[in-house]
């Protein structure tokens, strides 16, 4: 599953100004609402519910907040490069500056896991992460995320 299946150029936020984890999740939920047509509040509630189970901060400055929603018809992704790193309660204690939100329909078990894995693999690649951190242009960020060998590999 290539990341182009879940991420569109409009879903890339190159310089998100968020001072807290909750604010970052709110801003991502707002963008996801515009793309999916679902209410922002429902998206935020799904994300916060997932975060209560444990932080989606996976380490090395990366977080992949995600949730499942009954009313979705497909997977949706939103990527944000934060202007300043924020505390995301990551297991390694490092602040987060790269965030990839992933929303899936409730019945999308395997596809949801494949997409999560693909996102994690792409963002954990040190070369890709370094380029994402240095790039401020939304189109260039989208290209990095969707055209890397890791992002498009089957």
C-alpha positions in Angstrom: 0.0 0.0 0.0 1.7 3.2 -1.1 1.3 6.3 1.0 -0.4 8.0 -1.9 -3.4 5.8 -1.0 -3.8 7.7 2.3 -2.0 11.0 1.8 -2.9 13.9 -0.6 -0.9 17.1 -1.1 -3.7 19.0 0.8 -3.0 16.8 3.8 0.5 18.1 4.3 1.1 20.8 6.9 4.7 22.1 6.5 4.9 24.3 9.6 2.3 23.5 12.2 2.4 25.9 15.2 1.4 23.8 18.2 2.5 24.3 21.7 1.1 21.1 23.1 0.1 17.5 22.2 -3.6 18.4 22.5 -3.3 21.4 20.3 -1.4 19.4 17.7 -4.1 16.8 17.7 -6.8 19.5 17.4 -5.1 21.1 14.4 -4.6 17.7 12.8 -8.3 16.8 13.5 -9.3 20.1 11.9 -7.4 19.3 8.7 -8.7 15.7 8.7 -12.2 17.0 9.0 -11.8 19.1 5.9 -10.5 16.2 3.9 -12.9 13.5 5.2 -16.1 15.5 5.7 -16.4 14.1 9.3 -16.9 16.4 12.2 -13.7 17.7 13.7 -14.9 16.9 17.3 -15.5 13.2 16.4 -12.1 12.9 14.9 -10.5 14.6 18.0 -12.4 12.3 20.3 -11.2 9.2 18.5 -7.6 10.4 18.7 -7.8 11.3 22.4 -9.4 8.0 23.1 -6.5 6.2 21.4 -3.9 8.4 23.2 -5.5 7.4 26.6 -4.4 3.8 25.8 -0.8 5.0 25.5 1.1 7.6 23.6 1.4 7.3 19.8 4.9 8.9 20.1 7.1 6.2 18.7 10.5 7.8 19.5 13.1 9.8 17.6 10.8 12.8 17.4 8.0 11.0 15.6 4.4 10.4 16.5 1.7 8.5 14.6 -1.6 9.3 16.2 -4.4 7.1 14.8 -7.9 6.0 15.2 -10.8 4.1 13.7 -14.1 5.7 12.8 -17.3 4.0 11.7 -18.3 6.7 9.2 -15.1 6.7 7.2 -15.1 5.1 3.7 -11.3 4.9 3.3 -8.0 5.6 5.1 -7.0 9.2 5.5 -3.6 10.6 6.4 -2.4 14.0 7.5 1.3 14.8 7.9 2.6 17.8 9.9 6.0 19.1 10.4 5.9 21.1 13.6 7.6 24.4 13.8 8.9 23.6 17.3 9.1 20.1 18.9 6.5 19.4 21.6 6.2 16.9 24.4 4.1 13.9 23.1 4.8 11.6 26.0 6.9 9.4 23.7 8.4 6.3 25.2 11.9 7.7 24.7 11.0 11.0 26.3 12.1 13.0 23.2 10.0 15.8 21.9 8.1 15.3 18.7 8.4 17.4 15.5 7.1 14.9 12.8 3.5 13.8 13.1 1.5 11.6 10.8 -2.2 11.2 11.6 -3.9 8.1 10.3 -7.7 7.5 10.3 -9.2 4.3 9.2 -12.7 2.9 8.8 -13.7 0.5 11.7 -13.6 -2.5 9.4 -10.1 -1.8 7.9 -8.1 -4.2 10.1 -5.3 -5.3 7.8 -5.2 -2.2 5.7 -5.0 0.0 8.8 -2.1 -2.1 10.1 -0.3 -2.0 6.7 -0.7 1.7 6.5 0.6 2.2 10.1 3.6 0.0 9.3 4.3 1.9 6.0 4.2 5.2 7.8 6.4 4.1 10.6 8.9 2.6 8.2 9.1 5.8 6.2 9.4 8.1 9.1 11.9 5.9 11.0 14.3 6.0 8.0 16.9 8.4 9.3 17.6 9.8 5.8 13.9 10.5 5.2 13.3 12.0 8.6 16.3 14.3 8.2 15.0 15.5 4.9 11.5 16.0 6.3 12.9 18.1 9.1 14.9 20.3 6.7 12.0 20.8 4.2 9.5 23.6 4.7 7.7 23.3 1.4 4.4 21.3 1.4 4.9 19.9 -2.1 8.4 18.8 -1.3 7.3 17.1 1.9 4.5 15.3 0.0 7.1 14.1 -2.6 9.5 12.9 0.1 6.7 10.9 1.9 5.2 9.4 -1.2 8.1 8.8 -3.5 10.6 7.3 -1.2 11.4 3.6 -1.9 10.1 2.7 1.6 6.9 4.6 1.1 6.0 2.9 -2.2 7.4 -0.6 -1.6 4.8 -3.3 -1.5 
